[in-house]
């Protein structure tokens, strides 16, 4: 399977004004059998959430990298990796200091497995028919501006899975900051006036050019009118 991917994480204006680091993180691991992609959004209220998000995406990708599959063993490895990060950060301080969400996908020739905790958005698209798509929607908390994190005591009850067939070759993972202008809502669905041209451009250029173009898109001042949050978008295409 030939897979291309690109991603970018841009610090939001609310964080820049307060000299707070970007609390989003992303990671992709690829080998001959498939690809693992993860994105995490650290909570703005948690002092070390940027550390939690980085450890989470790196550890989950590393745990799945040796054998990239979509079977039941993968579910156990995902949960084991999350537990590992919880144990690691709990030795440094309160888990609540490391609050972060998780969006992830494992994809190979057999299809894709999506896993998700909290907000953020994952969209899988049949590139031959943009009306054919699958969505893992954000799970928000009981109150406005709240969600669920891997650091909460009941995190396992909020870990969701979706299995998607092989025809969904195009995937976008996005933090809620990026999702605010990258996707349509009620119901959630891809934007053909944003995600389609992004996809068409990224697949037509080399990785260095594409990475810079994606970063510039997320830095566009027009996006800052919509959100002051960090903005992260990961593009994954099984050609």
C-alpha positions as CSV (number, residue, x, y, z in Angstrom):
1,X,0.0,0.0,0.0
2,X,1.3,3.4,-1.0
3,X,0.3,6.1,1.5
4,X,1.2,9.8,1.6
5,X,0.6,11.9,4.6
6,X,1.2,15.5,5.8
7,X,0.3,17.4,8.9
8,X,0.7,20.7,10.6
9,X,0.1,22.1,14.1
10,X,-0.2,25.9,14.4
11,X,-0.3,27.8,17.7
12,X,-3.5,29.7,18.2
13,X,-3.6,33.5,18.7
14,X,-4.9,33.1,22.3
15,X,-1.8,31.1,23.1
16,X,0.5,33.3,21.3
17,X,-0.7,36.4,23.2
18,X,-0.1,34.6,26.5
19,X,3.2,33.0,25.5
20,X,1.7,29.5,25.8
21,X,3.1,26.7,23.7
22,X,1.0,24.9,21.1
23,X,-0.9,22.2,23.0
24,X,-1.8,20.1,19.9
25,X,0.5,17.3,18.8
26,X,0.4,14.8,15.9
27,X,2.4,11.8,14.8
28,X,2.4,9.3,11.9
29,X,4.1,6.0,11.7
30,X,4.4,4.1,8.4
31,X,5.7,0.8,7.3
32,X,5.2,-1.7,4.5
33,X,2.0,-3.1,6.0
34,X,0.2,0.1,6.8
35,X,0.0,3.5,8.6
36,X,-0.9,4.8,12.1
37,X,-1.8,8.4,12.6
38,X,-2.6,10.2,15.8
39,X,-3.6,13.7,16.8
40,X,-4.0,15.0,20.3
41,X,-5.4,18.3,21.6
42,X,-4.1,19.3,25.1
43,X,-6.6,21.1,27.4
44,X,-6.1,24.8,27.7
45,X,-6.7,24.6,31.4
46,X,-4.0,22.0,32.1
47,X,-0.5,23.3,32.7
48,X,1.4,20.4,31.1
49,X,-1.2,19.4,28.5
50,X,1.4,20.0,25.7
51,X,3.5,17.3,27.3
52,X,0.5,15.0,27.7
53,X,-0.5,15.4,24.0
54,X,3.0,14.8,22.7
55,X,3.6,11.7,24.9
56,X,0.2,10.3,23.9
57,X,0.6,10.5,20.1
58,X,4.2,9.2,20.2
59,X,3.5,6.3,22.5
60,X,0.4,5.1,20.7
61,X,2.1,5.3,17.3
62,X,5.1,3.4,18.7
63,X,3.0,0.7,20.3
64,X,1.2,0.0,17.0
65,X,4.2,0.5,14.6
66,X,5.7,-3.0,14.8
67,X,2.6,-4.8,13.5
68,X,0.1,-2.5,11.8
69,X,-3.2,-4.3,11.7
70,X,-6.9,-3.7,12.4
71,X,-7.6,-6.8,14.4
72,X,-8.7,-7.2,18.1
73,X,-5.0,-7.2,19.3
74,X,-4.7,-3.7,18.0
75,X,-7.5,-2.6,20.4
76,X,-5.5,-4.0,23.3
77,X,-2.3,-2.3,22.2
78,X,-4.1,1.1,21.9
79,X,-5.5,0.8,25.4
80,X,-2.2,-0.5,26.8
81,X,-0.3,2.5,25.3
82,X,-2.8,4.9,26.8
83,X,-2.4,3.3,30.2
84,X,1.3,3.5,29.8
85,X,1.2,7.3,29.3
86,X,-1.2,7.6,32.2
87,X,1.3,5.8,34.4
88,X,4.2,7.8,33.1
89,X,2.7,11.3,33.7
90,X,1.2,10.3,37.0
91,X,4.7,10.0,38.4
92,X,5.4,13.6,37.5
93,X,2.3,15.2,39.0
94,X,-1.6,15.1,38.9
95,X,-3.0,13.5,35.8
96,X,-5.3,16.6,35.4
97,X,-2.2,18.6,34.6
98,X,-1.8,16.5,31.4
99,X,-5.4,16.5,30.1
100,X,-5.5,15.7,26.3
101,X,-7.9,14.2,23.8
102,X,-7.0,11.6,21.2
103,X,-7.9,11.1,17.5
104,X,-6.3,8.1,15.7
105,X,-6.5,5.8,12.8
106,X,-4.8,2.5,11.7
107,X,-5.1,1.9,8.0
108,X,-3.9,-0.9,5.7
109,X,-5.1,-2.9,2.7
110,X,-7.9,-4.5,4.8
111,X,-9.5,-1.2,5.8
112,X,-9.2,1.2,8.6
113,X,-9.7,1.3,12.4
114,X,-10.5,4.7,14.0
115,X,-10.1,5.3,17.7
116,X,-11.2,8.5,19.5
117,X,-11.4,10.1,22.9
118,X,-13.0,13.5,23.4
119,X,-13.4,16.3,20.8
120,X,-11.6,16.7,17.5
121,X,-12.9,15.3,14.3
122,X,-11.9,12.3,12.0
123,X,-13.3,12.1,8.5
124,X,-12.7,9.2,6.0
125,X,-13.7,9.8,2.4
126,X,-14.0,7.7,-0.7
127,X,-11.9,9.9,-3.0
128,X,-14.0,8.8,-6.0
129,X,-17.2,9.9,-4.4
130,X,-17.1,12.7,-1.9
131,X,-20.7,12.0,-0.9
132,X,-19.5,8.7,0.5
133,X,-17.7,9.3,3.8
134,X,-17.5,8.2,7.4
135,X,-17.2,10.5,10.4
136,X,-16.0,10.1,14.0
137,X,-17.6,13.1,15.7
138,X,-16.4,15.0,18.7
139,X,-17.7,13.9,22.1
140,X,-18.2,17.0,24.2
141,X,-18.8,17.1,27.9
142,X,-21.9,18.0,29.9
143,X,-21.2,21.7,29.8
144,X,-20.1,24.0,27.0
145,X,-16.4,24.0,26.1
146,X,-15.8,20.7,28.0
147,X,-14.8,17.3,26.6
148,X,-13.2,14.0,27.7
149,X,-9.5,13.2,28.2
150,X,-7.3,10.2,28.4
151,X,-6.4,11.3,31.9
152,X,-9.9,11.0,33.4
153,X,-10.7,8.0,35.6
154,X,-13.4,6.7,33.2
155,X,-11.4,7.3,30.1
156,X,-12.0,3.7,28.8
157,X,-15.8,4.4,28.7
158,X,-15.1,7.3,26.3
159,X,-12.7,5.5,24.0
160,X,-14.7,4.9,20.8
161,X,-13.9,2.7,17.8
162,X,-15.1,2.7,14.2
163,X,-14.2,0.1,11.5
164,X,-14.2,1.5,7.9
165,X,-13.9,-0.5,4.7
166,X,-11.0,-0.1,2.3
167,X,-12.7,2.3,-0.1
168,X,-12.2,5.1,2.4
169,X,-8.7,5.9,1.2
170,X,-8.6,9.6,2.2
171,X,-8.5,10.6,5.8
172,X,-8.4,13.9,7.7
173,X,-7.7,14.2,11.4
174,X,-8.3,17.6,12.9
175,X,-8.3,19.3,16.3
176,X,-11.4,21.2,17.2
177,X,-9.6,24.4,16.3
178,X,-9.1,23.2,12.7
179,X,-12.5,21.5,12.6
180,X,-14.2,24.9,13.2
181,X,-13.5,25.9,9.7
182,X,-12.5,22.7,7.9
183,X,-15.7,20.7,8.3
184,X,-19.4,21.3,8.1
185,X,-21.6,20.5,11.2
186,X,-25.2,19.4,11.9
187,X,-24.4,16.8,10.7
188,X,-20.6,16.7,10.5
189,X,-19.4,16.2,6.9
190,X,-16.5,17.2,4.7
191,X,-16.3,20.6,3.1
192,X,-15.8,20.3,-0.7
193,X,-14.9,24.0,-0.8
194,X,-12.0,23.5,1.7
195,X,-11.0,19.9,2.2
196,X,-11.4,19.0,-1.5
197,X,-9.0,21.7,-2.8
198,X,-6.6,20.9,0.1
199,X,-6.5,17.3,-0.9
200,X,-6.2,18.0,-4.6
201,X,-3.2,20.3,-4.0
202,X,-1.4,18.1,-1.5
203,X,-1.5,15.0,-3.7
204,X,-0.1,17.0,-6.6
205,X,3.0,18.4,-4.9
206,X,6.1,17.1,-3.0
207,X,6.1,16.7,0.7
208,X,8.1,19.8,1.5
209,X,6.0,22.0,-0.7
210,X,2.8,20.5,0.7
211,X,3.9,20.8,4.3
212,X,4.6,24.5,3.9
213,X,1.3,25.1,2.0
214,X,-0.7,23.3,4.7
215,X,1.0,25.4,7.5
216,X,0.3,28.6,5.5
217,X,-3.4,27.6,5.1
218,X,-3.8,27.1,8.9
219,X,-2.0,30.4,9.5
220,X,-4.3,32.3,7.3
221,X,-5.6,35.3,9.2
222,X,-9.1,34.4,8.1
223,X,-9.0,31.3,10.3
224,X,-8.1,33.5,13.3
225,X,-11.5,35.3,12.9
226,X,-13.2,31.9,13.4
227,X,-11.0,30.5,16.2
228,X,-8.2,31.6,18.5
229,X,-7.4,28.0,19.4
230,X,-4.5,25.8,18.2
231,X,-5.1,24.4,14.8
232,X,-3.9,21.0,13.7
233,X,-4.8,19.1,10.5
234,X,-3.4,15.7,9.3
235,X,-3.9,14.5,5.8
236,X,-3.6,10.8,4.9
237,X,-4.1,9.3,1.4
238,X,-3.9,5.7,0.4
239,X,-3.1,6.0,-3.3
